[in-house]
Amino acid sequence: MSASAAQGGQRFYVETLGCPKNQVDSDKLVGTLLADGMTATDEVGEADLVVVNTCAFIDDARRESIDTILALDEQRRDGARLVVTGCMAERYGSELAEALPEVDQVAGFGVPVSPARTLIPVTALGPSDVPQLDLLNLPRPRSAVPWAYVKIAEGCDRACGFCAIPSFRGPQRSRDVHSILTEVDQLEVREIVLVAQDLASYGKDRPDELGAGSIVPLVRSVADRVDRVRLLYLYPSDLTDGLIDTMCDSGVPYFDLSLQHVSKPLLRRMRRWGDGDRFLRRIADIREREPAAAFRSNFIVGYPGETEADHDQLVRFVTEAQVDWCGFFSYSAEEGTYAADLDGAVDPALMHERLAELRELQDDITASRRDELIGTIQHVLVDSRGVGRSHWEAPEIDGIVHVADHLAVGEIVPVEIVDALGPDLVGAGAEVPDDHDDHADHADHPIDRHIDQAF
C-alpha cells in the first residue's frame, strides 16, 4: 500500500511493504515529512522524494522489496531522491547500499529519512542496540479510513528459533499509556487495531511504570474511546483469563493467536510454548464464554525436523479447531537464527505438498464458517462505499462484507447476511462487484500480505 507527501513545494511518495507494524511506521514517517512542510502525491513520477519502507522477514519478502525498489527507481523523475528504510535497511544496512547503487540513502530505524540532497550515513545496529530514533511516539496524520493500526510497543524479547526480528528490531520497548491514548484520540476513528511484535507482553519491560498485566487496562482505556478495539498477534501463553474477558467485553471477540505449529517436539525445536491439545482447550474455553468468538492463526510448514507425523498432527488440529482464518507458509532459513543451523531440512517439494493440503483444507473450513453466518444480523463498520467489516474480519487480511452502496462510510450498522462468497459475506441490498473473484482468490491466502504478522 502506498502513501505520499515534500519541503518548500517538494512532494514525496511512500511505498510500504510487509505488515501493519510497517504501515504504522510509514504513517509516522509521513507525519514527520508533513511537519517539514512537504506535500503528498500518489504519483511516483511527480515526487521529489521516493521512500520504500521494506520488509525483510523471509526471502520472498526481501525479493519483493528489491523488486519494488528497482521498479520505483525506473518510475521516478530525474533528480528525485530514492530512500530505502524499514526492516531490510536496518538488517542489511551498508550491504544493501553497496548492492543497490540506484538508492540515494539507506535509512535504518536509527536514521531519519531526509529530503535534503546531503546523504545521511547508513548506520548498522548490533543485536543489543536500541535504534537512535524510535518512530513510536512521532506524530502521524489522521486516518483516511474509519479504522487505524496503533503500535503499542517495538521490538521483542523472545527467542523463537526461526525469527531474526529481535536482532534488528531490538528488545521490547513499550510506549507509555498516555502517548498511546493521545494517538488514539488524534486518529478520530471508529476502530483501533492494536499491534506489536508481542502484543500481550506490553508493559513487561516497564513493570514499575505500567504494572503487571498492563495490556488489560490499556485495552479497556482504548475501548472507552472508540467503538471497537481489536488485538493482533497474541502469544498463546500470555492469553490470560483477564485478557480474554476484556476482549469479549470490548465487543470484538477476535483472537489472533500466534501458534506456528501443534507438535510439541517441533514447537520445542522452534523454542516455542504449547502443544495442540493445550491450544484446542483454550479455543474451546473461549468459545464457551463467547460463541461468537472469531479466530485467526498462522503456521510454519517444513520447519527443520518436521516429520510426517508432525504434519498429520497439524492437519488434525486444523480440522478440529475450525478457526475462521488461517495462513500457512513455508519455512525460510534466516541467517543468524537458531533454526538456520538445525538438521532435518524438509525437501521443498514435500513442503509445497503439505502447504497445498493445508490450504485446501482451510479454504473449505473458512467457507463453511462463513456460510454459518448467512441469516444472521452482523454489526458492520462501513470502511468504504459498499464495503464493510463485522467483528469477524480484521482489516486488510480477512474477508469483507459487501453492503448496500447508500450506507455512509464510517457508520456502524446492523446488516442481515444473505449470502457468502468464499471468504466474503454479502449483506442485504449489496451489489457484488464483477471483480469479486479476484478479491476472493487473494483473501484465501492472506499470508501473502500478512507475511510476518504471526510473530
Secondary structure, DSSP 8 states (H G I E B T S, - for coil): -EEE--SSS-EEEEEE-S-HHHHHHHHHHHHHHHHTT-EE-S-GGG-SEEEEEE--SSHHHHHHHHHHHHHHHHHS-TT-EEEEEEHHHHHHHHHHHHH-TT-SEEE-TTS----SSS--------TT---SS-STTS-----SSSEEEEE-EES-----TT--HHHHH-S-EE--HHHHHHHHHHH--SEEEEE-TTGGGTTTT-HHHH-TTTHHHHHHHHHTTSSEEEE--B-GGG--HHHHHHHHHTT--EEEEEEE---HHHHHHTT----HHHHHHHHHHHHHH-TT-EEEEEEEES-TT--HHHHHHHHHHHHHH--SEEEEEE----TTSGGGG-S----HHHHHHHHHHHHHHHHHHHHHHHHTTTT-EEEEEEEETTEEE-TT--TTTS--EE--TTS-TT-EEEEEEEEEETTEEEETT----TTHHHHHHHHHSGGGG-TTTT-
